[in-house]
Amino acid sequence: MESSPEHEENRRRHHHMREIFEQAYQMCLPYIDPKQGWGNQPMTRHAYVALHEKYPELSIQEVSILVPALVRVFNERSKQAAY
């Protein structure tokens, strides 16, 4: 299996989602941060709704890809901030 940077770039899809990722992250931060949720539970369902309203051009499948990616990045950034 080829693992060169060129091959990695060719595998990537959803370039338009990569372009909006940081803006979507900032917008959804209150919904994916458990500290801002109810009973220390994140309100990720609201992130799906907010993304669909802000970016109506995204399909349901794309929103379903984006929200877990936002949560994963939130968790990684939270771990880095803790160190």
Contact map, one row per residue, 1 for C-alpha under 8 A:
11100000000000000000000000000000000000000000000000000000000000000000000000000000000
11110010000000000000000000000000000000000000000000000000000000000000000000000000000
11111011000000000000000000000000000000000000000000000000000000000000000000000000000
01111111000000000000000000000000000000000000000000000000000000000000000000000000000
00111111100000000000000000000000000000000000000000000000000000000000000000000000000
00011111110000000000000000000000000000000000000000000000000000000000000000000000000
01111111111000000000000000000000000000000000000000000000000000000000000000000000000
00111111111100000000000000000000000000000000000000000000000000000000000000000000000
00001111111100000000000000000000000000000000000000000000000000000000000000000000000
00000111111110000000000000000000000000000000000000000000000000000000000000000000000
00000011111110000000000000000000000000000000000000000000000000000000000000000000000
00000001111111100000000000000000000000000000000000000000000000000000000000000000000
00000000011111100000000000000000000000000000000000000000000000000000000000000000000
00000000000111111100000000000000000000000000000000000000000000000000000000000000000
00000000000111111110000000000000000000000000000000000000000000000000000000000000000
00000000000001111111000000000000000000000000000000000000000000000000000000000000000
00000000000001111111100000000000000000000000000000000000000001000100000000000000000
00000000000001111111100000000000000000000000000000000000000000000000000000000000000
00000000000000111111110000000000000000000000000000000000000000000000000000000000000
00000000000000011111111100000000000000000000000000000000000000000000000000000000000
00000000000000001111111110000000000000000000000000000000000000000100010000000000000
00000000000000000011111111000000000000000000000000000000000000000000000000000000000
00000000000000000001111111100000000000000000000000000000000000000000000000000000000
00000000000000000001111111110000000000000000000000100000000000000000000000000000000
00000000000000000000111111111000000000000000000000000000000000000000010000000000000
00000000000000000000011111111000000000000000000000000000000000000000000000000000000
00000000000000000000001111111100000000000000000000000000000000000000000000000000000
00000000000000000000000111111111000000000000001001100000000000000000010000000000000
00000000000000000000000011111111100000000000000000000000000000000000000001000000000
00000000000000000000000000111111100110000010000000000000000000000000000000000000000
00000000000000000000000000011111110110000111111000000000000000000000000000000000000
00000000000000000000000000011111110010000111001000000000000000000000011001000000000
00000000000000000000000000001111111110000110000000000000000000000000000001000000000
00000000000000000000000000000011111111011110000000000000000000000000000000000000000
00000000000000000000000000000000111110011100000000000000000000000000000000000000000
00000000000000000000000000000110111111010100000000000000000000000000000000000000000
00000000000000000000000000000111111111111110000000000000000000000000000000000000000
00000000000000000000000000000000010111111110000000000000000000000000000000000000000
00000000000000000000000000000000000011111000000000000000000000000000000000000000000
00000000000000000000000000000000011111111100000000000000000000000000000000000000000
00000000000000000000000000000000011011111110000000000000000000000000000000000000000
00000000000000000000000000000011111111011111000000000000000000000000000000000000000
00000000000000000000000000000111110011001111111000000000000000000000000000000000000
00000000000000000000000000000011000000000111111100000000000000000010000000000000000
00000000000000000000000000000010000000000011111110000000000000000000000000000000000
00000000000000000000000000000010000000000011111111000000000000000000000000000000000
00000000000000000000000000010011000000000011111111100000000000000010000000000000000
00000000000000000000000000000000000000000001111111110000000000110010000000000000000
00000000000000000000000000000000000000000000111111111000000000000000000000000000000
00000000000000000000000000010000000000000000011111111100000000000000000000000000000
00000000000000000000000100010000000000000000001111111111000000100000000000000000000
00000000000000000000000000000000000000000000000111111111010100100000000000000000000
00000000000000000000000000000000000000000000000011111111000000000000000000000000000
00000000000000000000000000000000000000000000000001111111000000000000000000000000000
00000000000000000000000000000000000000000000000000111111110000000000000000000000000
00000000000000000000000000000000000000000000000000111111111000000000000000000000000
00000000000000000000000000000000000000000000000000000011111000000000000000000000000
00000000000000000000000000000000000000000000000000010011111111100000000000000000000
00000000000000000000000000000000000000000000000000000001111111100000000000000000000
00000000000000000000000000000000000000000000000000010000011111110000000000000000000
00000000000000000000000000000000000000000000000000000000011111111000000000000000000
00000000000000001000000000000000000000000000000000000000011111111100000000000000000
00000000000000000000000000000000000000000000000100110000011111111110000000000000000
00000000000000000000000000000000000000000000000100000000000111111111000000000000000
00000000000000000000000000000000000000000000000000000000000011111111100000000000000
00000000000000001000100000000000000000000000000000000000000001111111110000000000000
00000000000000000000000000000000000000000001001100000000000000111111111000000000000
00000000000000000000000000000000000000000000000000000000000000011111111100000000000
00000000000000000000000000000000000000000000000000000000000000001111111110000000000
00000000000000000000100010010001000000000000000000000000000000000111111111000000000
00000000000000000000000000000001000000000000000000000000000000000011111111100000000
00000000000000000000000000000000000000000000000000000000000000000001111111110000000
00000000000000000000000000000000000000000000000000000000000000000000111111111000000
00000000000000000000000000001001100000000000000000000000000000000000011111111100000
00000000000000000000000000000000000000000000000000000000000000000000001111111110000
00000000000000000000000000000000000000000000000000000000000000000000000111111111000
00000000000000000000000000000000000000000000000000000000000000000000000011111111100
00000000000000000000000000000000000000000000000000000000000000000000000001111111110
00000000000000000000000000000000000000000000000000000000000000000000000000111111111
00000000000000000000000000000000000000000000000000000000000000000000000000011111111
00000000000000000000000000000000000000000000000000000000000000000000000000001111111
00000000000000000000000000000000000000000000000000000000000000000000000000000111111
00000000000000000000000000000000000000000000000000000000000000000000000000000011111
